[in-house]
Amino acid sequence: MTKRAAHKRHLPTSPFKAPVAPAPKHFAVGDQVTHDMYGLGRVVGVEDGIAALVDFGSAQMRILSPYAKMTKL
């Protein structure tokens, strides 16, 4: 078993800058995407901030936000 490092909170008195959270990815119907596990696909439906329905040819999958393994082409 591996343990994941806990996210450390930023203290207001710290001399270092607070880490910047990456902007959430947004997909639109018709976007061509690639997924690390499923391969190439096309977005056929979007639930804002929740999930994207993607047609990968052999199957349609509902990919949940934050879309870590999916990128827009």
Chimera marker file (.cmm) of the C-alpha trace (Angstrom):
<marker_set name="trace">
<marker id="1" x="0.000" y="0.000" z="0.000" r="1" g="1" b="0" radius="0.5"/>
<marker id="2" x="1.229" y="3.446" z="-0.802" r="1" g="1" b="0" radius="0.5"/>
<marker id="3" x="0.267" y="6.539" z="1.123" r="1" g="1" b="0" radius="0.5"/>
<marker id="4" x="-0.554" y="9.752" z="-0.648" r="1" g="1" b="0" radius="0.5"/>
<marker id="5" x="0.873" y="12.972" z="0.678" r="1" g="1" b="0" radius="0.5"/>
<marker id="6" x="-1.740" y="15.165" z="2.284" r="1" g="1" b="0" radius="0.5"/>
<marker id="7" x="-2.238" y="18.609" z="0.804" r="1" g="1" b="0" radius="0.5"/>
<marker id="8" x="-0.743" y="21.187" z="3.095" r="1" g="1" b="0" radius="0.5"/>
<marker id="9" x="-2.793" y="24.295" z="3.623" r="1" g="1" b="0" radius="0.5"/>
<marker id="10" x="-1.264" y="27.689" z="2.980" r="1" g="1" b="0" radius="0.5"/>
<marker id="11" x="-0.748" y="29.841" z="6.047" r="1" g="1" b="0" radius="0.5"/>
<marker id="12" x="-1.537" y="33.546" z="5.625" r="1" g="1" b="0" radius="0.5"/>
<marker id="13" x="1.677" y="34.476" z="7.449" r="1" g="1" b="0" radius="0.5"/>
<marker id="14" x="3.872" y="32.409" z="5.147" r="1" g="1" b="0" radius="0.5"/>
<marker id="15" x="6.476" y="34.309" z="3.098" r="1" g="1" b="0" radius="0.5"/>
<marker id="16" x="5.865" y="31.938" z="0.182" r="1" g="1" b="0" radius="0.5"/>
<marker id="17" x="3.148" y="32.370" z="-2.417" r="1" g="1" b="0" radius="0.5"/>
<marker id="18" x="0.056" y="30.194" z="-2.181" r="1" g="1" b="0" radius="0.5"/>
<marker id="19" x="-0.090" y="27.404" z="-4.791" r="1" g="1" b="0" radius="0.5"/>
<marker id="20" x="-2.321" y="28.225" z="-7.728" r="1" g="1" b="0" radius="0.5"/>
<marker id="21" x="-5.077" y="25.727" z="-8.471" r="1" g="1" b="0" radius="0.5"/>
<marker id="22" x="-5.252" y="24.786" z="-12.168" r="1" g="1" b="0" radius="0.5"/>
<marker id="23" x="-8.275" y="26.059" z="-14.044" r="1" g="1" b="0" radius="0.5"/>
<marker id="24" x="-10.933" y="23.371" z="-14.554" r="1" g="1" b="0" radius="0.5"/>
<marker id="25" x="-11.166" y="21.926" z="-18.046" r="1" g="1" b="0" radius="0.5"/>
<marker id="26" x="-14.277" y="22.716" z="-20.059" r="1" g="1" b="0" radius="0.5"/>
<marker id="27" x="-15.543" y="20.558" z="-22.900" r="1" g="1" b="0" radius="0.5"/>
<marker id="28" x="-18.271" y="21.293" z="-25.442" r="1" g="1" b="0" radius="0.5"/>
<marker id="29" x="-20.432" y="18.947" z="-27.483" r="1" g="1" b="0" radius="0.5"/>
<marker id="30" x="-18.512" y="17.953" z="-30.613" r="1" g="1" b="0" radius="0.5"/>
<marker id="31" x="-15.006" y="18.336" z="-29.126" r="1" g="1" b="0" radius="0.5"/>
<marker id="32" x="-12.584" y="15.588" z="-30.090" r="1" g="1" b="0" radius="0.5"/>
<marker id="33" x="-10.756" y="14.227" z="-27.041" r="1" g="1" b="0" radius="0.5"/>
<marker id="34" x="-8.290" y="11.579" z="-26.037" r="1" g="1" b="0" radius="0.5"/>
<marker id="35" x="-8.455" y="9.577" z="-22.814" r="1" g="1" b="0" radius="0.5"/>
<marker id="36" x="-5.543" y="7.694" z="-21.246" r="1" g="1" b="0" radius="0.5"/>
<marker id="37" x="-7.580" y="4.508" z="-20.864" r="1" g="1" b="0" radius="0.5"/>
<marker id="38" x="-10.256" y="4.638" z="-23.600" r="1" g="1" b="0" radius="0.5"/>
<marker id="39" x="-8.390" y="6.378" z="-26.457" r="1" g="1" b="0" radius="0.5"/>
<marker id="40" x="-9.890" y="8.763" z="-29.020" r="1" g="1" b="0" radius="0.5"/>
<marker id="41" x="-13.461" y="9.931" z="-28.679" r="1" g="1" b="0" radius="0.5"/>
<marker id="42" x="-15.948" y="12.726" z="-29.297" r="1" g="1" b="0" radius="0.5"/>
<marker id="43" x="-17.969" y="14.569" z="-26.630" r="1" g="1" b="0" radius="0.5"/>
<marker id="44" x="-21.699" y="13.946" z="-27.165" r="1" g="1" b="0" radius="0.5"/>
<marker id="45" x="-23.041" y="15.467" z="-23.937" r="1" g="1" b="0" radius="0.5"/>
<marker id="46" x="-21.923" y="17.769" z="-21.136" r="1" g="1" b="0" radius="0.5"/>
<marker id="47" x="-23.131" y="18.185" z="-17.559" r="1" g="1" b="0" radius="0.5"/>
<marker id="48" x="-21.549" y="21.500" z="-16.513" r="1" g="1" b="0" radius="0.5"/>
<marker id="49" x="-18.875" y="20.937" z="-13.882" r="1" g="1" b="0" radius="0.5"/>
<marker id="50" x="-19.991" y="17.360" z="-13.243" r="1" g="1" b="0" radius="0.5"/>
<marker id="51" x="-19.294" y="15.048" z="-16.184" r="1" g="1" b="0" radius="0.5"/>
<marker id="52" x="-18.943" y="14.659" z="-19.931" r="1" g="1" b="0" radius="0.5"/>
<marker id="53" x="-20.523" y="11.892" z="-22.013" r="1" g="1" b="0" radius="0.5"/>
<marker id="54" x="-17.955" y="10.731" z="-24.561" r="1" g="1" b="0" radius="0.5"/>
<marker id="55" x="-18.439" y="8.358" z="-27.509" r="1" g="1" b="0" radius="0.5"/>
<marker id="56" x="-15.294" y="6.253" z="-27.939" r="1" g="1" b="0" radius="0.5"/>
<marker id="57" x="-16.677" y="4.260" z="-30.874" r="1" g="1" b="0" radius="0.5"/>
<marker id="58" x="-17.072" y="0.948" z="-29.083" r="1" g="1" b="0" radius="0.5"/>
<marker id="59" x="-18.737" y="2.460" z="-26.002" r="1" g="1" b="0" radius="0.5"/>
<marker id="60" x="-20.103" y="5.667" z="-24.553" r="1" g="1" b="0" radius="0.5"/>
<marker id="61" x="-18.572" y="6.571" z="-21.215" r="1" g="1" b="0" radius="0.5"/>
<marker id="62" x="-19.507" y="9.197" z="-18.639" r="1" g="1" b="0" radius="0.5"/>
<marker id="63" x="-16.217" y="10.799" z="-17.594" r="1" g="1" b="0" radius="0.5"/>
<marker id="64" x="-16.416" y="12.638" z="-14.275" r="1" g="1" b="0" radius="0.5"/>
<marker id="65" x="-14.810" y="15.986" z="-13.519" r="1" g="1" b="0" radius="0.5"/>
<marker id="66" x="-11.888" y="16.973" z="-13.026" r="1" g="1" b="0" radius="0.5"/>
<marker id="67" x="-11.062" y="15.075" z="-16.238" r="1" g="1" b="0" radius="0.5"/>
<marker id="68" x="-7.503" y="14.253" z="-15.126" r="1" g="1" b="0" radius="0.5"/>
<marker id="69" x="-6.996" y="11.596" z="-17.814" r="1" g="1" b="0" radius="0.5"/>
<marker id="70" x="-8.790" y="13.370" z="-20.672" r="1" g="1" b="0" radius="0.5"/>
<marker id="71" x="-7.449" y="16.104" z="-22.935" r="1" g="1" b="0" radius="0.5"/>
<marker id="72" x="-8.955" y="18.081" z="-25.807" r="1" g="1" b="0" radius="0.5"/>
<marker id="73" x="-7.371" y="17.677" z="-29.241" r="1" g="1" b="0" radius="0.5"/>
<link id1="1" id2="2" r="1" g="1" b="0" radius="0.2"/>
<link id1="2" id2="3" r="1" g="1" b="0" radius="0.2"/>
<link id1="3" id2="4" r="1" g="1" b="0" radius="0.2"/>
<link id1="4" id2="5" r="1" g="1" b="0" radius="0.2"/>
<link id1="5" id2="6" r="1" g="1" b="0" radius="0.2"/>
<link id1="6" id2="7" r="1" g="1" b="0" radius="0.2"/>
<link id1="7" id2="8" r="1" g="1" b="0" radius="0.2"/>
<link id1="8" id2="9" r="1" g="1" b="0" radius="0.2"/>
<link id1="9" id2="10" r="1" g="1" b="0" radius="0.2"/>
<link id1="10" id2="11" r="1" g="1" b="0" radius="0.2"/>
<link id1="11" id2="12" r="1" g="1" b="0" radius="0.2"/>
<link id1="12" id2="13" r="1" g="1" b="0" radius="0.2"/>
<link id1="13" id2="14" r="1" g="1" b="0" radius="0.2"/>
<link id1="14" id2="15" r="1" g="1" b="0" radius="0.2"/>
<link id1="15" id2="16" r="1" g="1" b="0" radius="0.2"/>
<link id1="16" id2="17" r="1" g="1" b="0" radius="0.2"/>
<link id1="17" id2="18" r="1" g="1" b="0" radius="0.2"/>
<link id1="18" id2="19" r="1" g="1" b="0" radius="0.2"/>
<link id1="19" id2="20" r="1" g="1" b="0" radius="0.2"/>
<link id1="20" id2="21" r="1" g="1" b="0" radius="0.2"/>
<link id1="21" id2="22" r="1" g="1" b="0" radius="0.2"/>
<link id1="22" id2="23" r="1" g="1" b="0" radius="0.2"/>
<link id1="23" id2="24" r="1" g="1" b="0" radius="0.2"/>
<link id1="24" id2="25" r="1" g="1" b="0" radius="0.2"/>
<link id1="25" id2="26" r="1" g="1" b="0" radius="0.2"/>
<link id1="26" id2="27" r="1" g="1" b="0" radius="0.2"/>
<link id1="27" id2="28" r="1" g="1" b="0" radius="0.2"/>
<link id1="28" id2="29" r="1" g="1" b="0" radius="0.2"/>
<link id1="29" id2="30" r="1" g="1" b="0" radius="0.2"/>
<link id1="30" id2="31" r="1" g="1" b="0" radius="0.2"/>
<link id1="31" id2="32" r="1" g="1" b="0" radius="0.2"/>
<link id1="32" id2="33" r="1" g="1" b="0" radius="0.2"/>
<link id1="33" id2="34" r="1" g="1" b="0" radius="0.2"/>
<link id1="34" id2="35" r="1" g="1" b="0" radius="0.2"/>
<link id1="35" id2="36" r="1" g="1" b="0" radius="0.2"/>
<link id1="36" id2="37" r="1" g="1" b="0" radius="0.2"/>
<link id1="37" id2="38" r="1" g="1" b="0" radius="0.2"/>
<link id1="38" id2="39" r="1" g="1" b="0" radius="0.2"/>
<link id1="39" id2="40" r="1" g="1" b="0" radius="0.2"/>
<link id1="40" id2="41" r="1" g="1" b="0" radius="0.2"/>
<link id1="41" id2="42" r="1" g="1" b="0" radius="0.2"/>
<link id1="42" id2="43" r="1" g="1" b="0" radius="0.2"/>
<link id1="43" id2="44" r="1" g="1" b="0" radius="0.2"/>
<link id1="44" id2="45" r="1" g="1" b="0" radius="0.2"/>
<link id1="45" id2="46" r="1" g="1" b="0" radius="0.2"/>
<link id1="46" id2="47" r="1" g="1" b="0" radius="0.2"/>
<link id1="47" id2="48" r="1" g="1" b="0" radius="0.2"/>
<link id1="48" id2="49" r="1" g="1" b="0" radius="0.2"/>
<link id1="49" id2="50" r="1" g="1" b="0" radius="0.2"/>
<link id1="50" id2="51" r="1" g="1" b="0" radius="0.2"/>
<link id1="51" id2="52" r="1" g="1" b="0" radius="0.2"/>
<link id1="52" id2="53" r="1" g="1" b="0" radius="0.2"/>
<link id1="53" id2="54" r="1" g="1" b="0" radius="0.2"/>
<link id1="54" id2="55" r="1" g="1" b="0" radius="0.2"/>
<link id1="55" id2="56" r="1" g="1" b="0" radius="0.2"/>
<link id1="56" id2="57" r="1" g="1" b="0" radius="0.2"/>
<link id1="57" id2="58" r="1" g="1" b="0" radius="0.2"/>
<link id1="58" id2="59" r="1" g="1" b="0" radius="0.2"/>
<link id1="59" id2="60" r="1" g="1" b="0" radius="0.2"/>
<link id1="60" id2="61" r="1" g="1" b="0" radius="0.2"/>
<link id1="61" id2="62" r="1" g="1" b="0" radius="0.2"/>
<link id1="62" id2="63" r="1" g="1" b="0" radius="0.2"/>
<link id1="63" id2="64" r="1" g="1" b="0" radius="0.2"/>
<link id1="64" id2="65" r="1" g="1" b="0" radius="0.2"/>
<link id1="65" id2="66" r="1" g="1" b="0" radius="0.2"/>
<link id1="66" id2="67" r="1" g="1" b="0" radius="0.2"/>
<link id1="67" id2="68" r="1" g="1" b="0" radius="0.2"/>
<link id1="68" id2="69" r="1" g="1" b="0" radius="0.2"/>
<link id1="69" id2="70" r="1" g="1" b="0" radius="0.2"/>
<link id1="70" id2="71" r="1" g="1" b="0" radius="0.2"/>
<link id1="71" id2="72" r="1" g="1" b="0" radius="0.2"/>
<link id1="72" id2="73" r="1" g="1" b="0" radius="0.2"/>
</marker_set>
